[in-house]
């Protein structure tokens, strides 16, 4: 009853404070801007680095190796690397506080990307293991993607760290920080609009990829990543210093103190396994990773085939630039015109938007791939080919899925952590986001490499039918998990509100 009354009071006050239009477009109080704007600026920079490094890692591999190398990396290298990084992060988190964790993660990535810019990538031809790769390819030709990833290890190492940035810089330390300084009633308004600012970062990354210097030499894009990380460190430390100096101004929610228990990585994973709440959340995270990786496997194979036919490697920069800008623009449009009406339908409805979108887009894309060649004669009149159009259809399908993911999936996922205690947030979040997000993509990679090696002759195009069937099955399981988690989340929020009310009573009494 307390939770229902609180929610009703919030809804009435929001409408009275903002009005219908302001409440939909920008429901942030003027007194909250001092907290919201620095968070938004940091999010822009982190998302800019995420979008840019994500594009650069794919462009390098597609240019130097082949599509299957990406999935061999995800299958055999990325998940072990994420486990290692998670263990390392756990050690850091036990020895330092929130700000120490954030700074440690940022400084590590700043050091690696600087090393990549000045040494690893410029000297990649000297460092690669060409002789070994040729020997292995001659003996085991069906594993050409794996040998390519090993041969071009500087590019593979950069790929692994670009993946890790999305997990630890974005999903773990940034959202942990935001969850700690954001009250439940603020989260309902803040999170989707933070995603809108993240879309700005994606647009900026797309603009950088349009630069001639970056299109000609992908490594030059790292200069902008390094500059952005330096700005993140400066703004974050200035912001947190101001929070410490003026805690009352920032309206930091006083949450009940919990006794922190030190846990090893294995203890954290056991803790995760004992929590039905976190298991269901893991299904959501793994489901998205599995679906988008399977979908992009076919899309990237189409892109590489198209570039090989044209013989122009600068097309990679154009395609990824187009994708990042489109993701940013559509994310903003979804945030402004769809996010609020969808959120008003409840957490479960908003959390279901991403899997439903993925299901629709998957069916459309694979239908076009199946019957698109029949349009070749018609398309010639417009100087187009079915292959070129398939690249565009795949690109914008990925854009729509990721736009809805950034605006609705990420905020709804992060909102799930808010009613949990501090120990569950830190350990559970590191386990779910640090390993779970990679596990989905790694499972997809195992499926792709296994099927392409055993039944596809190393060709992704020959395994499209089993891929689309797996995607549909995963989305159904994802939707079931959303429904169940929604019920548990409502109960956890009610308990959280009751604990806050009891804590406030104790403070008033004392």
Secondary structure, 3 states (H helix, E strand, C coil): CHHHHHHHHHHHHHHHHHHHHHHHHCCCCHHHHHHHHHHHHHHHHHHHHHHHHHHHHHHHHHHHCCHHHHHHHHHHHHHHHHHHHHHHHHHHHHHCCHHHHHHHHHHHHHHHHHHHHHHHCCCHHHHCCHHHHHHHHHHCHHHHHHHHHHHCHHHHHHHHHHHHHHHHHHHHHHHHHHHHHCCHHHHHHHHHHHHHHHHHHHHHHHHHHCCHHHHHCHHHHHHHHHHHHHHHHHHHHHHHHHHHHCCCCCCCCCCCCCCCCCCCHHHHHHHHHHCHHHHHHHHHHHHHHHHHHHHHHHHHHHHHHHHHHHCCCCHHHHHHHHHHHHHHHHHHHHHHHHHHHHHHCCHHHHHHHHHHHHHHHHHHHHHHHHHHHHHHHHHHCCCCCHHHHHHHHHHHHHHHHHHHHHHHHHHHHHHHHHCCCHHHHHHHHHHHHHHHHHHHHHHHHHHHHHHHHHCCCCCHHHHHHHHHHHHHHHHHHHHHHHHHHHHHHHHHHHHHHHHHHHHHHHHHHC
